[in-house]
Amino acid sequence: MRRLVRDSRRYGLVLATWLVVACGGCPTAVDDAVPGQFVSITEHGFDKQDNARDFNDYPWSMAYFTADGADQGFLYVGTGNSIINIALGRFGLDPGVWPLFRPPEIRRYRPDLGPEQWEKVLDYRDVETGPDWQTSGFRGMAVYRSAADGTSWIYAGTFGNQPALWRSSTGDAGSWERVWSSPLEGSIRSLTVHNGWLYFAVSHESGKQRHPGEIYATDGQQFRTVVDDGLGNPFNWGIFSLASFNGYLYAGTFNREQGYELWKLEGPDGAAPQRVVAGGGSGAYNHSTTQMVVFGDHLYVPALVYVGYNHNGIPIFKAADMVRLDADDNLEVVIGPGSISGLDSGFGDQSNAYLWSMAVHQGRLYCGTWDSSAEISLAIRRWPLVLQNLPAIIKGLLRVKPRPGPLDRVFGIGAELYVSDDGVNWQRVFNDGLGNPDNYGVRNMLSVGDVLYIGMANPVDGLEIFEMR
């Protein structure tokens, strides 16, 4: 009981400090951009009945795929399910009271059938038997034309007790096949085509099985191990992102002890990997890289910070940074201390703990954030529970479905999106989750023609997909 009280006080102090820091992090001095036209193309969570059952919280993966011989392509989205419950479960929530994992799905957008029409093409309820689900998300997705036989495939990687790689040559329901799996708990976070091979990265940062991150490659038939030791660092528990740049495959790690590392590789049979960035780039509080992109002649590397306690018990309430590399691997800080943009971490907003997603669209660079102050909104709406101990807070979070309130507008809570014409000077597109403060993160973006698809994470109402024209 003494420990429970002590932990309650500690986490109460964490929350109080978070409130002060996040609320005190004034909106950035970035000028507002001319807004685009944003149109929601989904119900929250795709549909009410499915969302109520499986909690389609995150658009964890997105790809646009046109099957061989098809006249039309489609947007595919893989879900991350019951994400908040999984996070709370790491703090001791009893799965017997509230199942943590919920089965994910892949949907494709069918505007030819009508507005907000999303066809379910793969549902893990058809793969596993509940209620003890083993898989809860499709975390990575990519399109790859097989070097082995020339067939074009859409690939999707899962998060769960045995992460797996799935693929389909048509994208249709009933056509998906599982082609690879791991015996270790984790997730396939990133898939990238590089020099004719499809590479995918595996992370083991969550759960009880700590294991260095891995990278594998396939030509569509054979699978080869590229990295199986966290690139030589046992604290690299995950490879979070991959990108092809300047003839090399760049791999960004998750490292909560020392800050992320960035390595470059030639390929399955190339020279030994070379580390080009250590210590989180601009600071060890940058725990991981996120969605790296090539823009102009630079590789842009955004980061995320796990808000709360780090490995040595010191509270972290810090916004994330972004760096970029040129062809010679010279590093410049784009967002953060001493940046070339003049903007501090998180674009000057301390609640932007994740620079979560990036995309190049019509010659402009976009960056979307995760707003940690959204958690303040959840806490405020359950203030009596905050005054209790941590287990009571956890149980209360699961009993009460939060709804937006007036304080959300005061704090400017919600996901933010920024844009740049040159990678240095930035403008803010929006800072309010597109009118919904529970849209707390721009989890994914994808440019297709004249449309930028924006996938919003929302653990309250369910995910939401927007078109920006």
C-alpha positions as CSV (number, residue, x, y, z in Angstrom):
1,M,0.0,0.0,0.0
2,R,2.9,2.4,0.8
3,R,4.3,1.8,-2.6
4,L,0.9,2.4,-4.2
5,V,0.6,5.7,-2.4
6,R,4.2,6.6,-3.3
7,D,3.7,5.8,-7.0
8,S,0.4,7.7,-6.9
9,R,2.2,10.8,-5.6
10,R,5.0,10.4,-8.1
11,Y,2.7,10.1,-11.1
12,G,0.5,13.0,-9.7
13,L,3.7,15.1,-9.7
14,V,4.4,14.0,-13.2
15,L,0.9,15.0,-14.3
16,A,1.1,18.3,-12.5
17,T,4.4,19.1,-14.1
18,W,3.1,18.1,-17.5
19,L,0.2,20.5,-17.0
20,V,2.5,23.4,-16.2
21,V,5.0,22.7,-19.0
22,A,2.6,21.9,-21.7
23,C,0.1,24.7,-20.9
24,G,3.0,27.1,-20.6
25,G,4.5,26.0,-23.9
26,C,3.1,29.0,-25.9
27,P,2.0,28.5,-29.5
28,T,4.9,28.9,-31.9
29,A,5.8,32.1,-33.6
30,V,5.3,30.4,-37.0
31,D,3.1,32.3,-39.4
32,D,-0.1,30.6,-40.5
33,A,-0.2,29.3,-44.0
34,V,-3.1,29.8,-46.4
35,P,-5.3,26.8,-45.4
36,G,-6.1,24.2,-48.0
37,Q,-9.5,22.6,-48.4
38,F,-9.9,19.7,-45.9
39,V,-12.6,17.2,-46.4
40,S,-13.2,14.2,-44.1
41,I,-13.7,11.0,-46.1
42,T,-14.5,8.7,-43.2
43,E,-16.7,8.2,-40.3
44,H,-14.7,8.0,-37.1
45,G,-13.2,4.5,-36.9
46,F,-14.6,3.7,-40.4
47,D,-18.0,2.7,-39.0
48,K,-19.7,3.0,-35.6
49,Q,-20.5,-0.7,-35.0
50,D,-17.0,-1.9,-35.9
51,N,-15.3,1.0,-34.0
52,A,-17.4,0.3,-30.9
53,R,-16.2,-3.3,-30.9
54,D,-12.6,-3.0,-32.0
55,F,-11.5,0.6,-31.2
56,N,-10.0,1.6,-34.6
57,D,-7.9,4.3,-33.0
58,Y,-5.0,4.9,-35.4
59,P,-4.4,4.9,-39.2
60,W,-1.1,3.2,-38.5
61,S,-0.3,2.5,-42.2
62,M,-1.3,3.9,-45.6
63,A,-0.5,3.1,-49.2
64,Y,-1.9,3.7,-52.6
65,F,-2.0,0.5,-54.8
66,T,-2.9,-0.2,-58.3
67,A,-3.0,-3.9,-59.1
68,D,-1.4,-5.2,-62.4
69,G,-3.9,-4.8,-65.2
70,A,-6.3,-2.7,-63.1
71,D,-7.6,0.6,-64.5
72,Q,-8.0,2.2,-61.1
73,G,-6.0,2.3,-57.8
74,F,-7.2,2.7,-54.3
75,L,-6.1,4.1,-51.0
76,Y,-5.4,1.4,-48.3
77,V,-5.3,2.1,-44.6
78,G,-4.3,-0.3,-41.9
79,T,-5.6,0.3,-38.4
80,G,-4.0,0.4,-34.9
81,N,-6.6,-0.8,-32.4
82,S,-7.2,-0.2,-28.7
83,I,-3.9,1.8,-28.5
84,I,-4.7,3.6,-25.2
85,N,-5.8,0.4,-23.5
86,I,-2.5,-1.3,-24.6
87,A,-0.5,1.7,-23.2
88,L,-2.4,1.5,-19.9
89,G,-1.9,-2.2,-19.8
90,R,1.8,-1.6,-19.6
91,F,1.1,0.0,-16.2
92,G,-0.5,-3.1,-14.8
93,L,-4.1,-3.1,-16.1
94,D,-5.7,-6.5,-15.6
95,P,-6.4,-8.0,-19.1
96,G,-9.0,-10.2,-17.5
97,V,-11.0,-7.1,-16.7
98,W,-10.5,-5.3,-20.0
99,P,-8.9,-7.1,-23.0
100,L,-6.0,-5.1,-24.2
101,F,-5.6,-6.2,-27.8
102,R,-8.3,-5.8,-30.4
103,P,-8.0,-7.3,-33.9
104,P,-7.0,-4.8,-36.6
105,E,-8.1,-4.5,-40.2
106,I,-7.2,-3.1,-43.6
107,R,-9.7,-1.0,-45.5
108,R,-9.6,0.6,-48.9
109,Y,-11.3,3.7,-50.0
110,R,-14.0,3.3,-52.6
111,P,-15.2,6.8,-53.7
112,D,-16.6,5.1,-56.8
113,L,-19.2,3.5,-54.5
114,G,-20.1,6.7,-52.7
115,P,-18.8,9.1,-50.1
116,E,-17.1,7.7,-47.0
117,Q,-17.2,4.2,-48.4
118,W,-14.4,2.0,-47.1
119,E,-14.3,-1.7,-48.1
120,K,-12.8,-4.1,-45.5
121,V,-10.2,-6.3,-47.3
122,L,-8.5,-8.0,-44.4
123,D,-9.9,-8.4,-40.9
124,Y,-7.9,-10.2,-38.1
125,R,-11.1,-11.5,-36.8
126,D,-10.9,-13.9,-39.7
127,V,-7.3,-14.8,-38.8
128,E,-7.3,-15.2,-35.0
129,T,-9.9,-16.4,-32.4
130,G,-10.6,-14.1,-29.5
131,P,-11.1,-12.9,-26.9
132,D,-7.4,-13.2,-26.3
133,W,-6.3,-11.5,-29.5
134,Q,-2.5,-11.7,-30.3
135,T,-2.4,-8.9,-33.0
136,S,-3.6,-5.3,-32.7
137,G,-2.4,-3.4,-35.7
138,F,-1.1,-3.1,-39.2
139,R,1.8,-0.8,-38.5
140,G,3.6,-0.5,-41.8
141,M,2.6,-0.7,-45.5
142,A,4.3,-0.4,-48.9
143,V,3.9,-1.2,-52.6
144,Y,6.6,-3.3,-54.2
145,R,7.1,-4.8,-57.7
146,S,8.8,-8.1,-57.1
147,A,12.3,-8.4,-58.5
148,A,11.8,-12.2,-58.6
149,D,8.8,-12.3,-60.9
150,G,7.7,-8.8,-61.8
151,T,4.4,-8.9,-59.9
152,S,3.3,-5.8,-58.1
153,W,2.2,-6.4,-54.5
154,I,0.9,-4.4,-51.6
155,Y,2.6,-5.5,-48.3
156,A,1.5,-4.8,-44.7
157,G,3.3,-5.6,-41.5
158,T,1.6,-6.2,-38.1
159,F,2.1,-5.4,-34.4
160,G,1.5,-8.2,-31.9
161,N,2.9,-11.2,-30.1
162,Q,4.1,-12.6,-33.4
163,P,4.5,-9.8,-36.0
164,A,3.8,-10.9,-39.5
165,L,4.2,-9.7,-43.1
166,W,1.1,-9.9,-45.3
167,R,0.7,-9.2,-49.1
168,S,-1.8,-9.2,-51.9
169,S,-1.4,-8.8,-55.7
170,T,-5.0,-7.4,-56.0
171,G,-5.8,-5.9,-52.7
172,D,-9.1,-7.7,-52.8
173,A,-10.7,-9.4,-49.8
174,G,-9.7,-13.1,-49.7
175,S,-6.5,-12.5,-51.6
176,W,-4.1,-11.7,-48.7
177,E,-1.4,-14.2,-47.7
178,R,1.0,-14.2,-44.7
179,V,4.5,-14.6,-46.1
180,W,6.8,-14.0,-43.0
181,S,6.5,-13.9,-39.2
182,S,8.7,-13.5,-36.1
183,P,8.5,-15.6,-32.9
184,L,9.3,-12.4,-30.9
185,E,6.7,-9.9,-29.7
186,G,7.0,-6.6,-31.6
187,S,6.0,-4.8,-34.8
188,I,7.0,-4.2,-38.4
189,R,7.1,-0.4,-38.3
190,S,8.6,0.5,-41.7
191,L,8.8,-0.9,-45.2
192,T,10.9,0.7,-47.9
193,V,12.0,-0.2,-51.4
194,H,15.7,0.2,-52.0
195,N,17.8,-0.9,-55.0
196,G,15.3,-3.5,-56.1
197,W,14.6,-5.0,-52.7
198,L,11.8,-4.5,-50.2
199,Y,13.3,-3.9,-46.8
200,F,11.2,-4.1,-43.6
201,A,12.2,-3.2,-40.0
202,V,11.2,-5.0,-36.9
203,S,11.0,-3.4,-33.4
204,H,10.7,-5.0,-29.9
205,E,10.5,-1.9,-27.8
206,S,7.2,-2.7,-26.1
207,G,6.2,-5.6,-23.9
208,K,8.3,-8.0,-21.9
209,Q,10.6,-9.3,-24.7
210,R,13.4,-6.8,-25.0
211,H,15.4,-7.6,-28.1
212,P,17.6,-5.6,-30.5
213,G,15.9,-4.3,-33.6
214,E,16.2,-6.2,-36.9
215,I,16.1,-5.5,-40.7
216,Y,15.1,-8.0,-43.3
217,A,14.9,-7.9,-47.1
218,T,12.9,-9.7,-49.8
219,D,12.9,-9.8,-53.5
220,G,9.3,-11.2,-53.5
221,Q,10.4,-14.8,-53.0
222,Q,13.4,-15.2,-50.8
223,F,13.8,-13.4,-47.4
224,R,17.2,-12.4,-46.1
225,T,18.4,-11.2,-42.7
226,V,20.2,-7.9,-43.1
227,V,20.5,-6.8,-39.4
228,D,19.7,-8.9,-36.3
229,D,21.6,-7.2,-33.5
230,G,20.2,-3.6,-33.2
231,L,23.1,-2.5,-35.4
232,G,25.6,-3.5,-32.7
233,N,23.9,-1.6,-29.9
234,P,21.8,-3.7,-27.4
235,F,19.9,-0.5,-26.5
236,N,18.6,-0.2,-30.0
237,W,15.4,-2.1,-29.2
238,G,13.8,-1.1,-32.5
239,I,14.4,0.0,-36.0
240,F,11.6,2.6,-36.3
241,S,12.1,4.0,-39.8
242,L,13.8,3.3,-43.1
243,A,14.5,5.5,-46.1
244,S,16.4,5.2,-49.4
245,F,18.7,8.2,-49.9
246,N,21.8,8.9,-52.0
247,G,22.3,5.2,-52.9
248,Y,22.1,4.0,-49.3
249,L,19.4,2.6,-47.1
250,Y,19.1,4.7,-43.9
251,A,17.8,3.1,-40.7
252,G,16.7,5.1,-37.7
253,T,16.6,3.3,-34.3
254,F,14.6,3.6,-31.1
255,N,17.0,4.0,-28.1
256,R,15.5,5.3,-24.9
257,E,18.8,5.0,-23.0
258,Q,21.1,7.1,-25.3
259,G,18.9,8.8,-27.9
260,Y,18.3,7.4,-31.4
261,E,21.0,6.4,-33.9
262,L,20.9,6.7,-37.6
263,W,22.8,4.2,-39.8
264,K,23.3,3.7,-43.5
265,L,23.6,0.4,-45.3
266,E,24.5,-0.6,-48.9
267,G,22.3,-3.6,-49.1
268,P,22.1,-7.3,-48.2
269,D,25.6,-8.1,-49.4
270,G,27.2,-4.7,-49.0
271,A,29.8,-3.3,-46.7
272,A,29.2,-3.1,-42.9
273,P,26.6,-0.5,-41.8
274,Q,28.0,2.9,-40.9
275,R,26.6,5.0,-38.1
276,V,26.1,8.6,-39.2
277,V,24.2,10.0,-36.2
278,A,24.2,9.2,-32.5
279,G,22.8,10.6,-29.3
280,G,19.4,11.5,-30.8
281,G,20.9,14.0,-33.3
282,S,20.3,17.2,-31.4
283,G,19.7,15.7,-27.9
284,A,19.4,12.3,-26.2
285,Y,15.8,13.0,-25.3
286,N,15.0,12.3,-29.0
287,H,14.3,8.7,-28.4
288,S,13.5,7.6,-31.9
289,T,13.3,8.7,-35.5
290,T,9.9,8.7,-37.1
291,Q,8.9,9.0,-40.8
292,M,12.0,10.1,-42.7
293,V,11.6,11.6,-46.1
294,V,13.8,12.9,-48.9
295,F,13.1,16.5,-49.9
296,G,15.4,18.3,-52.4
297,D,18.9,17.2,-51.8
298,H,18.5,16.3,-48.1
299,L,17.1,13.5,-45.9
300,Y,14.8,14.9,-43.2
301,V,14.8,13.0,-40.0
302,P,12.1,13.9,-37.4
303,A,12.0,12.5,-33.9
304,L,9.7,11.6,-31.0
305,V,10.1,12.0,-27.3
306,Y,8.4,9.5,-24.9
307,V,6.8,11.9,-22.4
308,G,7.1,10.9,-18.8
309,Y,10.0,9.2,-17.1
310,N,13.1,8.2,-18.9
311,H,15.3,5.3,-17.9
312,N,16.9,6.9,-14.9
313,G,13.7,8.3,-13.4
314,I,14.1,11.9,-14.5
315,P,10.8,13.4,-15.8
316,I,10.9,14.3,-19.5
317,F,8.5,17.0,-20.7
318,K,10.1,17.9,-24.0
319,A,9.1,18.6,-27.6
320,A,10.8,16.7,-30.4
321,D,13.4,17.9,-32.9
322,M,14.1,17.4,-36.6
323,V,17.5,17.2,-38.3
324,R,18.5,16.8,-41.9
325,L,21.5,15.3,-43.7
326,D,23.1,16.1,-47.0
327,A,24.8,13.6,-49.4
328,D,27.9,13.8,-47.3
329,D,26.0,13.1,-44.1
330,N,26.6,16.6,-42.8
331,L,23.9,17.2,-40.1
332,E,21.9,20.4,-39.6
333,V,19.2,20.9,-37.0
334,V,16.0,22.0,-38.7
335,I,13.7,22.2,-35.7
336,G,15.3,22.4,-32.2
337,P,18.2,24.0,-30.4
338,G,20.4,26.2,-32.7
339,S,18.2,25.3,-35.7
340,I,18.6,26.8,-39.2
341,S,14.9,27.7,-39.1
342,G,15.2,29.6,-35.8
343,L,12.4,27.4,-34.4
344,D,12.8,25.6,-31.1
345,S,11.8,22.0,-30.4
346,G,8.3,21.1,-31.5
347,F,8.1,24.1,-33.8
348,G,8.2,26.2,-30.5
349,D,5.3,24.3,-28.9
350,Q,6.5,22.1,-26.0
351,S,3.4,19.8,-26.4
352,N,4.6,18.6,-29.8
353,A,6.3,15.5,-28.3
354,Y,6.2,13.6,-31.7
355,L,7.0,15.0,-35.1
356,W,5.0,12.0,-36.1
357,S,4.7,12.0,-39.9
358,M,6.1,13.7,-43.0
359,A,5.2,13.9,-46.7
360,V,6.3,15.7,-49.8
361,H,3.3,17.0,-51.7
362,Q,3.4,19.2,-54.9
363,G,6.9,20.4,-54.1
364,R,6.2,21.3,-50.5
365,L,7.3,19.5,-47.3
366,Y,4.7,18.7,-44.6
367,C,5.2,17.7,-41.0
368,G,2.4,16.5,-38.7
369,T,2.7,16.3,-34.9
370,W,1.3,14.4,-31.9
371,D,0.1,16.8,-29.3
372,S,0.8,15.5,-25.8
373,S,-1.4,18.3,-24.3
374,A,-4.4,16.2,-25.5
375,E,-3.7,14.1,-22.5
376,I,-4.3,17.2,-20.4
377,S,-7.8,17.4,-21.9
378,L,-8.5,13.8,-20.9
379,A,-7.2,14.4,-17.4
380,I,-9.2,17.6,-17.0
381,R,-12.4,15.8,-18.1
382,R,-11.7,13.2,-15.4
383,W,-10.3,15.5,-12.7
384,P,-11.8,13.7,-9.7
385,L,-9.9,10.6,-10.9
386,V,-6.7,12.4,-11.1
387,L,-6.9,13.1,-7.4
388,Q,-6.9,9.3,-6.8
389,N,-4.1,6.9,-7.1
390,L,-2.8,5.7,-10.5
391,P,-4.7,2.4,-10.6
392,A,-7.9,4.3,-10.0
393,I,-7.1,6.7,-12.8
394,I,-6.4,3.8,-15.2
395,K,-9.7,2.1,-14.4
396,G,-11.6,5.4,-14.6
397,L,-10.1,6.1,-18.1
398,L,-11.6,2.9,-19.3
399,R,-15.1,3.5,-17.7
400,V,-15.7,7.0,-19.0
401,K,-15.8,8.0,-22.6
402,P,-14.4,11.5,-22.8
403,R,-16.0,14.2,-24.9
404,P,-14.6,17.5,-26.1
405,G,-15.1,20.4,-23.7
406,P,-14.6,24.2,-23.8
407,L,-11.1,23.9,-22.2
408,D,-9.9,22.2,-25.3
409,R,-10.2,25.4,-27.2
410,V,-8.4,27.4,-24.5
411,F,-5.3,25.2,-24.7
412,G,-5.4,24.8,-28.5
413,I,-5.4,21.1,-28.1
414,G,-5.2,18.8,-31.1
415,A,-2.8,17.7,-33.9
416,E,-0.8,20.3,-35.7
417,L,0.4,20.4,-39.3
418,Y,3.3,22.5,-40.7
419,V,4.5,23.2,-44.3
420,S,7.7,24.4,-45.9
421,D,8.7,25.4,-49.4
422,D,12.4,25.0,-48.7
423,G,12.8,22.8,-45.6
424,V,14.0,25.8,-43.6
425,N,11.1,28.3,-43.4
426,W,7.9,26.8,-42.0
427,Q,4.2,27.9,-41.7
428,R,1.5,26.4,-39.6
429,V,-1.5,24.9,-41.5
430,F,-3.6,24.0,-38.5
431,N,-3.1,23.4,-34.7
432,D,-6.5,22.1,-33.6
433,G,-6.9,18.6,-35.0
434,L,-8.9,20.1,-37.8
435,G,-11.6,21.2,-35.3
436,N,-11.6,18.1,-33.1
437,P,-9.2,18.2,-30.2
438,D,-9.4,14.4,-29.8
439,N,-7.7,14.2,-33.3
440,Y,-4.5,14.4,-31.3
441,G,-1.9,13.2,-33.9
442,V,-1.2,13.4,-37.6
443,R,-0.3,9.7,-37.7
444,N,0.2,9.3,-41.5
445,M,0.2,11.3,-44.7
446,L,0.3,10.2,-48.3
447,S,0.6,12.3,-51.5
448,V,-1.4,10.9,-54.4
449,G,-1.7,13.3,-57.4
450,D,-3.2,16.5,-56.3
451,V,-4.5,15.1,-53.0
452,L,-2.7,14.9,-49.7
453,Y,-4.3,12.2,-47.5
454,I,-4.0,13.0,-43.8
455,G,-4.7,10.2,-41.3
456,M,-5.6,11.4,-37.8
457,A,-5.2,9.3,-34.7
458,N,-8.1,9.6,-32.3
459,P,-8.4,7.3,-29.2
460,V,-11.8,8.7,-28.3
461,D,-13.9,8.8,-31.4
462,G,-11.8,6.6,-33.7
463,L,-9.4,7.5,-36.5
464,E,-10.3,9.9,-39.2
465,I,-9.0,10.4,-42.8
466,F,-9.0,13.7,-44.6
467,E,-8.3,14.9,-48.1
468,M,-6.4,18.1,-48.5
469,R,-6.8,19.7,-52.0
